[in-house]
Amino acid sequence: MSKLLWKSLLISPAVLGVTLVASTVGVRAADSANLPIADTQTATPEVQFDGVAEIKVSEEIAVNPEQLTPASLEVKPEAQPTLAQAVPATPNDAEILNQINDYSREGGNSSGQVTSVGQLRDVSPGDWAFEALRSLVERYGCIAGYPDGTFRGNRALTRYEFAAGLNSCLNQIERLIDTGGLPDGELETLRRLIQEFEAELATLGARVDNLEGRVAFLEDNQFSTTTKLRGEVIFALTDEFNSDFDNNTVFQNRVRLELNTSFTGQDRLVTRLAAGNAELLNTGAGFESTQTFNIGDTDPDNDVVVDWLAYYFTFGSSKVYLAGAGGIHSDYVPTLNPYFEDYDGGNGALSAFASESPIYRIGGGGGAAVSLGAGPLERVLGPSTLTIGYLAGPGADNPGEDFGIFNGEYAALAQLNFNLGDRIAIGATYVHGYHNAGSAIFDIGGGGASAPDFGDGIVGTVLANNPGSFGVGDRVPTVTNSYGVQAALRLSENISISGYGAYTDAILIGRGGSEIWTYGAGVAFADLGKEGNVLGIFGGVQPYAGNIDTPSANFRRSNDELPWHVEAFYKYQLTDNISFTPGVIWLMNPNQNNGNEDAVIGTLRTTFTF
């Protein structure tokens, strides 16, 4: 009793904090049709439900793998003017310095630098200089930098903006001078313009010089011309507070370093290194207590491994995914679980169950997938995509018997996604899998928590992951056919509801069969209390065996033994790169046994991204 009391006191501040925030901060209703938030991360650019449907949501709730982006950006500074400038007497240095400072601020990006239009020193369309530059532009075509290809001669220009246009014309006319092709009258106009805008041209030249210097420094010191590094570090303080199992409060970690390489600007090679020491708490459950940072545990010594190697590229209008190692279905197909899904990262739900439908946990490893546009369906369903994929593992690299790409474990997926209006996304999924004797069904290719007796599972009860373990001696291989549906509904700019359900027909080869069920739903409140924050509440039933039929024994689940899962978390975005997430997970009837005590897990998770 003393241990339970102490642990209750330990977690009470986190629970109280979530309660206070949820009860005192109102949720902003939205008139906008777009849902901002938060990858990578407190900024709130709009993104879209990708894959099939085009529901616009925040960056955190993107439901497909990251968009392919170039690994590097080429900066092309405008050439510095080299025309010899014949000007009369130069103003004093102090005056020039003041002008340069004024015009330097004028060209900046901060809207806070001026409080009214009257503070800007403009060159209006009625000024002689404006008309002179317009004449040069029309005669020599020396400005083509505006997006619409025009001079925009119907509005005033700031003096700094005007000087940029003049500088472009100077570069063009310099080439004409070399060939003797410039009339005398034009030279006089140029001298007068150069004299009038001497300070602005000097500022522009200084900025170009500075930009060229910075670009040269970056090119000389960059890690790679094709590769960018992203990282995530999770610190987690966690414990179980209700059952009689002997758990201590533990401090665990996981590190991911991801190298993203692009060769064409339309592709991405992902090489991810990972290390972690996060072990499952002892709760009497099967794999129901798995938290996202438990996935990828590399043993207590934090050994570094390559846990994901994949390549994305486009082929016509299709997107192609190749996995060399560590591939999972959510890498390439939308899971439709906004705010809860973070691809087992540290900014979504705490548990593996709440982050995505367990149907995506069936199989993993090496393989390929392609996402196709389903054009003929768009007239009925709106923007749609059809995705198919095949992943083999563990042992996809093993040439031995019962292993390899086609002779070992595998999972083949097909999913159709579509939109209903601009607020609802729906996905229908089918997964066919083969699992060697003793392997867990929901194992993402053997990458789950350590449990040598029943394989490496991610979610669900022991019987759901290995129904052949019931009432038999030796385990047998299992063939599974799984059917699932997922949906996401955006109620407003800041409120999202999502849910899923899945059914698995498991065939125990030569020994019978089993039915496995799971379902869940959640509601997320974005920007609650601060931009980038998320309050998430999720509930459902983890994968469980509804029945098992074998020649030697039969199993039937009773209605009071469903393995219920209830979870609440509050992600507080401390800075752009640091988030802090307290949360509670309540597991009822662990391992689908009402004789087991409920488990209550408290977690304080801190996530660093860079």
C-alpha positions as CSV (number, residue, x, y, z in Angstrom):
1,M,0.0,0.0,0.0
2,S,2.9,2.4,0.8
3,K,4.3,1.9,-2.7
4,L,0.9,2.6,-4.4
5,L,0.5,5.8,-2.3
6,W,4.0,7.0,-3.1
7,K,3.5,6.4,-6.8
8,S,0.1,8.1,-6.8
9,L,1.7,11.1,-5.2
10,L,4.4,11.0,-7.9
11,I,2.1,11.1,-10.8
12,S,-0.6,13.4,-9.4
13,P,1.1,16.6,-10.5
14,A,1.1,15.4,-14.2
15,V,-2.5,14.3,-14.0
16,L,-3.5,17.5,-12.2
17,G,-1.7,19.6,-14.8
18,V,-3.6,17.9,-17.7
19,T,-6.9,18.4,-15.9
20,L,-6.3,22.0,-15.1
21,V,-5.3,22.8,-18.7
22,A,-8.2,21.0,-20.2
23,S,-10.7,22.7,-17.8
24,T,-9.4,26.3,-18.0
25,V,-8.4,26.8,-21.6
26,G,-11.0,27.1,-24.3
27,V,-10.7,25.4,-27.6
28,R,-10.6,27.9,-30.5
29,A,-13.4,27.3,-32.9
30,A,-12.5,28.0,-36.5
31,D,-14.2,29.5,-39.5
32,S,-11.3,28.5,-41.7
33,A,-11.4,25.3,-43.7
34,N,-7.8,24.5,-42.9
35,L,-6.5,22.9,-39.8
36,P,-3.1,24.4,-38.6
37,I,-1.0,23.3,-35.8
38,A,2.1,22.2,-35.3
39,D,6.8,18.1,-39.4
40,T,8.6,19.3,-37.3
41,Q,7.4,22.1,-35.1
42,T,5.5,24.7,-33.4
43,A,5.0,26.7,-36.6
44,T,1.7,26.0,-38.2
45,P,1.9,25.7,-41.9
46,E,-1.0,24.0,-43.7
47,V,-0.5,20.5,-45.0
48,Q,-2.9,18.0,-46.4
49,F,-4.1,14.5,-45.8
50,D,-1.9,12.9,-48.4
51,G,-2.2,9.6,-50.1
52,V,-5.6,9.7,-51.4
53,A,-7.6,12.4,-50.0
54,E,-6.9,16.1,-49.8
55,I,-8.3,17.1,-46.4
56,K,-6.2,20.0,-45.3
57,V,-4.8,19.5,-41.8
58,S,-1.9,20.6,-39.7
59,E,1.7,19.3,-40.1
60,E,1.4,17.1,-37.1
61,I,-1.6,15.2,-38.5
62,A,-0.1,14.5,-41.9
63,V,-1.0,10.9,-42.5
64,N,1.5,9.8,-45.0
65,P,5.3,9.6,-45.1
66,E,7.1,12.9,-45.5
67,Q,6.9,14.6,-48.9
68,L,10.0,14.2,-51.1
69,T,12.1,17.3,-50.8
70,P,15.4,18.3,-52.3
71,A,18.3,17.6,-50.0
72,S,19.9,21.0,-50.9
73,L,18.8,24.4,-52.2
74,E,20.9,26.2,-54.8
75,V,21.3,29.9,-54.1
76,K,21.9,32.1,-57.1
77,P,22.8,35.6,-55.9
78,E,22.2,38.5,-58.3
79,A,25.4,39.6,-60.0
80,Q,27.0,42.7,-58.5
81,P,27.1,45.7,-60.8
82,T,30.5,46.3,-62.5
83,L,29.6,49.4,-64.6
84,A,32.0,52.3,-63.9
85,Q,29.9,54.9,-62.2
86,A,30.7,58.4,-63.1
87,V,29.2,60.6,-60.4
88,P,29.8,64.1,-59.2
89,A,30.9,65.1,-55.7
90,T,30.2,62.4,-53.1
91,P,28.1,63.3,-50.0
92,N,29.8,63.1,-46.7
93,D,30.4,59.7,-45.1
94,A,28.0,60.2,-42.2
95,E,25.1,61.1,-44.6
96,I,25.8,58.0,-46.7
97,L,26.0,55.8,-43.7
98,N,22.6,57.0,-42.4
99,Q,21.0,56.5,-45.8
100,I,22.4,53.0,-46.1
101,N,21.1,52.1,-42.7
102,D,17.7,53.6,-43.5
103,Y,17.4,51.7,-46.8
104,S,18.8,48.5,-45.4
105,R,16.0,48.5,-42.9
106,E,13.6,49.4,-45.7
107,G,14.5,46.2,-47.6
108,G,14.1,43.9,-44.6
109,N,11.4,41.3,-44.0
110,S,10.1,42.4,-40.6
111,S,6.7,44.0,-40.7
112,G,7.4,45.5,-37.4
113,Q,9.9,48.0,-38.8
114,V,7.1,50.4,-40.0
115,T,3.8,51.3,-38.6
116,S,2.2,53.0,-41.6
117,V,2.6,53.3,-45.3
118,G,3.7,56.9,-44.9
119,Q,6.9,55.8,-43.2
120,L,8.2,54.2,-46.4
121,R,10.2,56.4,-48.8
122,D,8.7,55.3,-52.1
123,V,9.4,56.0,-55.7
124,S,6.0,56.8,-57.1
125,P,4.9,56.3,-60.8
126,G,4.9,60.1,-61.2
127,D,8.6,60.5,-60.3
128,W,11.1,61.3,-63.0
129,A,13.3,58.3,-61.9
130,F,10.4,55.9,-62.1
131,E,9.6,57.0,-65.7
132,A,13.3,56.9,-66.6
133,L,13.7,53.3,-65.4
134,R,10.4,52.3,-67.1
135,S,11.8,53.6,-70.3
136,L,15.0,51.6,-69.9
137,V,13.1,48.4,-69.1
138,E,10.9,48.7,-72.2
139,R,13.8,49.5,-74.4
140,Y,16.3,46.9,-73.2
141,G,14.1,44.3,-71.4
142,C,16.4,44.4,-68.4
143,I,14.0,43.3,-65.6
144,A,12.5,39.9,-65.7
145,G,12.7,39.0,-62.0
146,Y,9.0,39.5,-61.0
147,P,7.0,36.3,-60.9
148,D,4.5,37.7,-63.4
149,G,7.2,39.0,-65.7
150,T,6.1,42.6,-65.6
151,F,7.6,45.8,-64.2
152,R,4.6,46.5,-62.1
153,G,4.5,50.1,-63.3
154,N,1.1,50.8,-61.7
155,R,2.3,51.0,-58.1
156,A,5.0,52.8,-56.0
157,L,8.3,51.0,-55.3
158,T,10.4,51.4,-52.2
159,R,13.8,53.0,-53.0
160,Y,15.5,49.8,-52.1
161,E,13.2,47.8,-54.5
162,F,13.8,50.5,-57.2
163,A,17.5,50.2,-56.8
164,A,17.3,46.4,-57.3
165,G,15.6,47.0,-60.6
166,L,18.1,49.7,-61.6
167,N,21.0,47.3,-60.7
168,S,19.5,44.7,-63.1
169,C,19.4,47.3,-65.9
170,L,22.9,48.3,-65.2
171,N,24.1,44.8,-65.7
172,Q,22.2,44.6,-69.0
173,I,23.4,48.0,-70.3
174,E,27.0,47.3,-69.4
175,R,27.1,44.6,-72.0
176,L,25.7,47.0,-74.6
177,I,28.4,49.6,-73.8
178,D,31.0,47.1,-74.5
179,T,29.6,46.8,-78.1
180,G,29.1,50.5,-78.5
181,G,25.3,50.1,-78.8
182,L,24.1,52.7,-76.3
183,P,22.9,56.2,-77.4
184,D,24.5,59.2,-75.7
185,G,21.2,60.3,-74.1
186,E,20.8,57.0,-72.3
187,L,24.2,57.5,-70.6
188,E,23.2,60.8,-69.2
189,T,20.0,59.3,-67.8
190,L,22.0,56.5,-66.2
191,R,24.4,58.9,-64.6
192,R,21.6,60.8,-63.0
193,L,19.9,57.6,-61.8
194,I,23.2,56.3,-60.4
195,Q,23.8,59.5,-58.5
196,E,20.2,59.6,-57.1
197,F,20.3,56.0,-55.9
198,E,24.0,55.7,-54.9
199,A,23.3,54.8,-51.3
200,E,20.7,52.1,-52.3
201,L,23.1,50.6,-54.9
202,A,25.8,50.5,-52.3
203,T,23.6,48.7,-49.8
204,L,22.5,46.2,-52.5
205,G,26.1,45.5,-53.4
206,A,27.0,45.0,-49.8
207,R,24.2,42.5,-49.4
208,V,25.1,40.6,-52.4
209,D,28.7,40.4,-51.2
210,N,27.5,39.2,-47.8
211,L,25.3,36.6,-49.4
212,E,28.1,35.3,-51.7
213,G,30.3,35.0,-48.7
214,R,27.8,33.1,-46.7
215,V,27.0,30.7,-49.6
216,A,30.7,30.1,-50.1
217,F,31.2,29.3,-46.4
218,L,28.2,26.9,-46.4
219,E,29.5,25.2,-49.5
220,D,33.0,24.8,-47.9
221,N,31.7,23.6,-44.5
222,Q,28.5,21.7,-45.2
223,F,28.2,18.1,-44.2
224,S,27.1,17.0,-47.6
225,T,25.8,18.6,-50.8
226,T,23.0,16.0,-51.0
227,T,22.3,15.0,-47.4
228,K,20.5,16.6,-44.5
229,L,20.5,15.3,-40.9
230,R,17.4,15.1,-38.7
231,G,17.4,13.9,-35.1
232,E,15.0,13.0,-32.3
233,V,15.8,12.2,-28.7
234,I,13.2,11.0,-26.2
235,F,13.6,11.0,-22.4
236,A,10.8,9.2,-20.6
237,L,10.0,8.8,-16.9
238,T,7.5,6.1,-16.5
239,D,6.0,3.6,-14.1
240,E,2.9,1.4,-13.4
241,F,0.8,2.4,-10.4
242,N,-2.0,0.0,-9.8
243,S,-1.2,-3.7,-10.1
244,D,0.8,-5.8,-7.7
245,F,3.6,-6.4,-10.3
246,D,7.0,-5.3,-9.1
247,N,7.8,-2.2,-11.1
248,N,10.1,0.6,-10.2
249,T,10.0,4.1,-11.7
250,V,12.4,4.1,-14.6
251,F,14.1,6.7,-16.8
252,Q,14.4,5.5,-20.3
253,N,15.6,6.9,-23.6
254,R,15.6,6.5,-27.4
255,V,17.7,8.3,-30.0
256,R,17.1,8.4,-33.8
257,L,19.4,10.1,-36.2
258,E,18.0,10.2,-39.8
259,L,20.1,11.0,-42.9
260,N,17.9,12.2,-45.8
261,T,19.6,12.2,-49.1
262,S,18.3,13.4,-52.5
263,F,20.0,12.8,-55.8
264,T,17.5,14.4,-58.2
265,G,15.4,16.7,-56.0
266,Q,12.4,14.4,-56.5
267,D,13.7,11.4,-54.5
268,R,14.7,10.7,-50.9
269,L,17.1,8.0,-49.5
270,V,16.5,7.5,-45.8
271,T,19.2,6.0,-43.5
272,R,18.2,6.0,-39.9
273,L,20.4,5.1,-36.9
274,A,18.8,4.3,-33.6
275,A,19.7,3.4,-30.1
276,G,17.5,3.0,-27.0
277,N,17.1,1.2,-23.6
278,A,13.3,1.5,-23.1
279,E,11.9,-1.8,-21.9
280,L,8.3,-2.7,-21.3
281,L,6.8,-2.4,-17.8
282,N,5.5,-5.6,-16.2
283,T,1.8,-5.3,-16.2
284,G,0.5,-8.8,-16.7
285,A,-0.6,-7.8,-20.2
286,G,0.6,-9.2,-23.5
287,F,1.9,-6.3,-25.6
288,E,-0.7,-3.8,-24.5
289,S,1.6,-1.6,-22.5
290,T,3.9,-0.9,-25.5
291,Q,4.7,2.8,-25.7
292,T,6.1,4.3,-28.9
293,F,9.6,4.9,-27.5
294,N,9.7,1.1,-26.6
295,I,9.8,0.4,-30.3
296,G,13.3,0.1,-31.5
297,D,14.8,-0.9,-28.1
298,T,18.4,-1.9,-28.8
299,D,19.1,-3.4,-25.4
300,P,20.1,-1.7,-22.1
301,D,23.5,-0.8,-23.5
302,N,22.0,1.6,-26.1
303,D,23.7,-0.2,-29.0
304,V,23.5,1.8,-32.3
305,V,21.8,0.0,-35.2
306,V,20.5,0.9,-38.7
307,D,16.9,0.4,-37.9
308,W,15.4,1.9,-41.2
309,L,16.8,2.0,-44.7
310,A,14.4,3.1,-47.5
311,Y,14.2,5.0,-50.8
312,Y,11.3,7.1,-52.1
313,F,11.0,8.3,-55.7
314,T,8.3,9.2,-58.2
315,F,7.5,7.4,-61.4
316,G,5.2,9.3,-63.6
317,S,2.2,10.2,-61.3
318,S,2.9,7.4,-58.9
319,K,5.0,7.4,-55.7
320,V,7.3,4.4,-55.2
321,Y,8.8,3.1,-51.9
322,L,11.6,0.7,-51.5
323,A,12.6,-0.6,-48.1
324,G,16.0,-2.2,-47.5
325,A,15.4,-2.8,-43.8
326,G,13.0,-1.8,-41.1
327,G,10.1,-0.9,-43.4
328,I,6.6,-0.7,-42.0
329,H,3.3,-0.1,-43.7
330,S,2.8,3.4,-42.3
331,D,6.0,4.5,-44.1
332,Y,4.1,4.6,-47.4
333,V,0.3,4.5,-46.7
334,P,-1.9,7.1,-44.9
335,T,-3.0,5.9,-41.4
336,L,-5.7,8.6,-41.0
337,N,-5.1,9.2,-37.3
338,P,-4.3,13.0,-37.1
339,Y,-2.3,14.2,-34.0
340,F,-2.1,10.7,-32.6
341,E,0.2,9.4,-35.4
342,D,3.8,10.4,-35.3
343,Y,5.3,7.3,-36.8
344,D,6.4,6.0,-33.4
345,G,8.1,9.3,-32.7
346,G,7.9,11.5,-29.6
347,N,5.2,14.0,-30.6
348,G,2.1,11.9,-31.0
349,A,0.2,9.5,-28.7
350,L,2.1,7.7,-25.9
351,S,1.0,4.2,-26.8
352,A,1.6,2.2,-30.0
353,F,-2.1,1.2,-29.9
354,A,-3.4,4.8,-30.0
355,S,-0.9,6.0,-32.6
356,E,-2.3,3.9,-35.5
357,S,-4.6,1.0,-36.3
358,P,-3.0,-2.4,-35.4
359,I,-3.6,-3.6,-39.0
360,Y,-0.5,-1.6,-40.0
361,R,1.5,-3.5,-37.4
362,I,1.1,-6.8,-39.3
363,G,4.4,-7.5,-40.9
364,G,7.4,-5.4,-41.8
365,G,11.0,-5.5,-43.0
366,G,12.3,-5.3,-46.6
367,G,10.1,-4.8,-49.7
368,A,8.4,-2.3,-51.9
369,A,5.2,-0.3,-52.4
370,V,3.6,2.0,-54.9
371,S,0.8,4.6,-54.5
372,L,-1.3,5.1,-57.7
373,G,-3.8,7.8,-58.5
374,A,-7.3,6.2,-58.9
375,G,-8.5,8.5,-61.6
376,P,-11.8,6.7,-62.6
377,L,-13.0,6.8,-59.0
378,E,-12.6,10.5,-58.6
379,R,-15.9,11.3,-60.3
380,V,-17.6,9.4,-57.5
381,L,-15.3,9.5,-54.5
382,G,-13.3,12.7,-55.0
383,P,-9.5,12.7,-54.9
384,S,-8.4,9.1,-54.4
385,T,-5.4,6.9,-54.3
386,L,-4.8,3.2,-54.4
387,T,-1.7,1.9,-52.5
388,I,-0.3,-1.6,-52.7
389,G,2.8,-2.9,-50.8
390,Y,4.8,-6.0,-49.9
391,L,7.1,-6.3,-46.9
392,A,9.0,-9.4,-45.8
393,G,10.7,-10.1,-42.5
394,P,12.2,-10.9,-40.1
395,G,14.8,-13.0,-42.0
396,A,14.3,-11.4,-45.4
397,D,18.1,-11.4,-45.8
398,N,18.4,-15.0,-44.6
399,P,18.9,-17.5,-47.5
400,G,18.0,-20.4,-45.2
401,E,14.8,-22.5,-45.3
402,D,11.6,-20.7,-44.4
403,F,13.2,-17.3,-44.8
404,G,14.0,-14.9,-47.6
405,I,11.7,-12.5,-49.5
406,F,9.2,-15.0,-50.8
407,N,9.7,-18.1,-48.6
408,G,9.5,-16.6,-45.2
409,E,7.3,-14.2,-43.3
410,Y,5.6,-11.5,-45.2
411,A,2.6,-9.1,-45.3
412,A,1.0,-7.8,-48.5
413,L,-1.2,-4.7,-48.2
414,A,-3.8,-3.0,-50.4
415,Q,-5.5,0.3,-49.4
416,L,-8.0,2.6,-51.0
417,N,-8.2,6.2,-49.6
418,F,-10.7,8.8,-50.6
419,N,-12.4,12.0,-49.4
420,L,-16.0,13.0,-48.7
421,G,-16.0,16.7,-49.0
422,D,-13.1,18.6,-47.5
423,R,-13.5,17.4,-43.9
424,I,-13.7,13.6,-44.0
425,A,-11.1,11.1,-45.1
426,I,-11.7,7.3,-45.3
427,G,-9.5,4.4,-45.9
428,A,-10.3,0.7,-46.5
429,T,-7.4,-1.7,-46.0
430,Y,-6.6,-5.4,-46.6
431,V,-3.5,-7.2,-45.4
432,H,-2.6,-10.8,-46.2
433,G,0.2,-12.2,-44.1
434,Y,2.2,-15.4,-43.4
435,H,3.9,-15.9,-40.0
436,N,6.3,-18.6,-39.0
437,A,5.6,-20.8,-36.0
438,G,6.0,-18.7,-32.8
439,S,6.1,-15.3,-34.5
440,A,3.7,-12.7,-33.3
441,I,1.1,-11.4,-35.8
442,F,1.3,-7.7,-34.8
443,D,5.1,-7.6,-34.8
444,I,6.1,-5.0,-37.5
445,G,8.5,-7.6,-38.9
446,G,10.0,-8.6,-35.5
447,G,10.9,-5.1,-34.3
448,G,8.9,-5.1,-31.1
449,A,9.5,-5.6,-27.5
450,S,11.5,-8.6,-26.2
451,A,9.2,-11.6,-25.5
452,P,11.0,-14.8,-26.6
453,D,8.1,-17.1,-25.5
454,F,5.5,-15.5,-27.8
455,G,7.5,-13.6,-30.5
456,D,8.0,-9.9,-30.6
457,G,4.6,-8.1,-30.6
458,I,3.7,-4.5,-30.6
459,V,0.1,-4.4,-29.6
460,G,-2.6,-6.8,-28.4
461,T,-2.9,-9.8,-26.1
462,V,-0.8,-13.0,-26.2
463,L,-3.6,-15.0,-27.8
464,A,-4.2,-12.3,-30.4
465,N,-0.6,-12.3,-31.4
466,N,-0.1,-16.1,-31.3
467,P,-3.5,-17.9,-31.2
468,G,-1.7,-21.2,-31.9
469,S,-0.2,-21.1,-28.4
470,F,-3.6,-22.0,-26.9
471,G,-4.2,-25.6,-25.9
472,V,-1.4,-27.1,-28.1
473,G,2.2,-28.1,-27.6
474,D,4.2,-27.1,-30.6
475,R,3.2,-23.9,-32.3
476,V,2.4,-23.9,-36.1
477,P,2.7,-21.3,-38.8
478,T,-0.2,-18.9,-39.3
479,V,-1.8,-17.3,-42.3
480,T,-3.8,-14.2,-41.7
481,N,-6.3,-12.2,-43.8
482,S,-7.1,-8.8,-42.2
483,Y,-9.7,-6.2,-43.1
484,G,-9.8,-2.7,-41.7
485,V,-11.4,0.7,-42.1
486,Q,-10.0,4.0,-40.9
487,A,-11.6,7.5,-40.9
488,A,-10.8,11.0,-39.9
489,L,-13.2,13.9,-39.4
490,R,-12.2,17.5,-38.9
491,L,-14.9,19.2,-36.9
492,S,-13.2,22.6,-36.9
493,E,-9.8,24.2,-37.3
494,N,-8.7,22.8,-33.9
495,I,-10.8,19.7,-33.3
496,S,-10.2,16.3,-35.0
497,I,-11.9,13.0,-34.5
498,S,-10.5,9.8,-35.9
499,G,-11.1,6.0,-35.5
500,Y,-10.5,2.6,-36.9
501,G,-11.7,-1.0,-36.7
502,A,-10.1,-4.2,-37.9
503,Y,-10.9,-7.9,-38.1
504,T,-8.3,-10.7,-38.7
505,D,-9.1,-14.3,-39.8
506,A,-6.2,-16.4,-38.7
507,I,-5.6,-19.9,-40.1
508,L,-3.5,-22.1,-37.9
509,I,-2.0,-24.4,-40.6
510,G,-3.2,-27.9,-40.0
511,R,-4.7,-27.1,-36.7
512,G,-7.8,-24.8,-36.9
513,G,-8.3,-21.1,-36.9
514,S,-9.1,-18.0,-34.8
515,E,-10.8,-14.6,-35.1
516,I,-9.1,-11.5,-33.9
517,W,-10.8,-8.1,-33.4
518,T,-9.7,-4.6,-32.5
519,Y,-11.2,-1.0,-32.7
520,G,-10.6,2.4,-31.2
521,A,-11.3,6.1,-31.6
522,G,-9.9,9.4,-30.3
523,V,-10.5,13.2,-30.2
524,A,-7.6,15.7,-30.4
525,F,-7.7,19.4,-29.5
526,A,-4.9,21.3,-31.3
527,D,-3.3,24.5,-30.1
528,L,-4.9,24.1,-26.7
529,G,-3.4,26.7,-24.4
530,K,-0.5,27.5,-26.9
531,E,0.2,27.1,-30.5
532,G,1.6,23.6,-31.1
533,N,0.1,22.0,-28.1
534,V,-2.2,19.0,-28.4
535,L,-4.6,17.4,-25.9
536,G,-5.5,13.8,-27.0
537,I,-8.0,11.4,-25.6
538,F,-8.2,7.9,-27.0
539,G,-10.1,4.7,-26.1
540,G,-10.7,1.3,-27.6
541,V,-10.1,-2.4,-27.4
542,Q,-6.6,-3.8,-28.2
543,P,-6.4,-6.8,-30.5
544,Y,-7.9,-9.8,-28.8
545,A,-8.8,-13.4,-29.8
546,G,-12.6,-13.7,-30.1
547,N,-12.4,-17.4,-30.5
548,I,-9.9,-20.1,-31.2
549,D,-10.9,-23.5,-32.7
550,T,-8.4,-26.4,-32.7
551,P,-8.9,-30.2,-32.6
552,S,-7.7,-30.4,-29.0
553,A,-9.3,-27.3,-27.5
554,N,-11.7,-24.4,-28.1
555,F,-11.6,-20.9,-26.7
556,R,-14.5,-18.4,-26.5
557,R,-14.1,-14.9,-25.2
558,S,-16.5,-13.7,-22.6
559,N,-18.0,-10.2,-22.8
560,D,-16.4,-9.1,-19.6
561,E,-12.9,-9.8,-20.7
562,L,-12.3,-7.3,-23.4
563,P,-8.8,-5.7,-23.1
564,W,-9.9,-2.0,-22.9
565,H,-7.4,0.7,-23.4
566,V,-8.0,4.4,-22.3
567,E,-5.3,7.0,-22.8
568,A,-5.0,10.8,-22.3
569,F,-2.0,12.9,-22.9
570,Y,-1.2,16.6,-23.3
571,K,1.7,17.6,-25.5
572,Y,3.1,21.0,-24.5
573,Q,5.3,22.6,-27.1
574,L,8.0,24.3,-24.9
575,T,10.0,25.6,-27.9
576,D,10.2,24.9,-31.6
577,N,12.5,21.9,-30.8
578,I,11.4,20.7,-27.4
579,S,8.0,19.2,-26.4
580,F,6.9,17.9,-23.0
581,T,4.1,15.3,-22.8
582,P,2.6,14.0,-19.5
583,G,0.0,11.3,-19.9
584,V,-1.8,8.3,-18.4
585,I,-2.7,4.9,-19.9
586,W,-5.3,2.7,-18.3
587,L,-5.5,-1.0,-19.3
588,M,-8.5,-2.9,-18.2
589,N,-8.7,-6.7,-18.2
590,P,-5.0,-7.0,-19.3
591,N,-4.3,-9.9,-21.6
592,Q,-8.1,-10.3,-22.0
593,N,-8.4,-11.8,-18.5
594,N,-10.7,-10.1,-16.0
595,G,-8.8,-11.9,-13.2
596,N,-5.8,-9.6,-13.9
597,E,-5.7,-6.3,-12.1
598,D,-6.1,-3.2,-14.2
599,A,-2.8,-1.5,-15.0
600,V,-2.4,2.3,-14.8
601,I,0.8,3.7,-16.5
602,G,2.0,7.2,-15.9
603,T,4.6,8.7,-18.3
604,L,6.4,12.0,-18.5
605,R,8.0,12.2,-22.0
606,T,10.3,14.9,-23.2
607,T,11.1,15.0,-26.9
608,F,14.0,17.0,-28.5
609,T,14.0,17.4,-32.3
610,F,16.7,18.9,-34.5
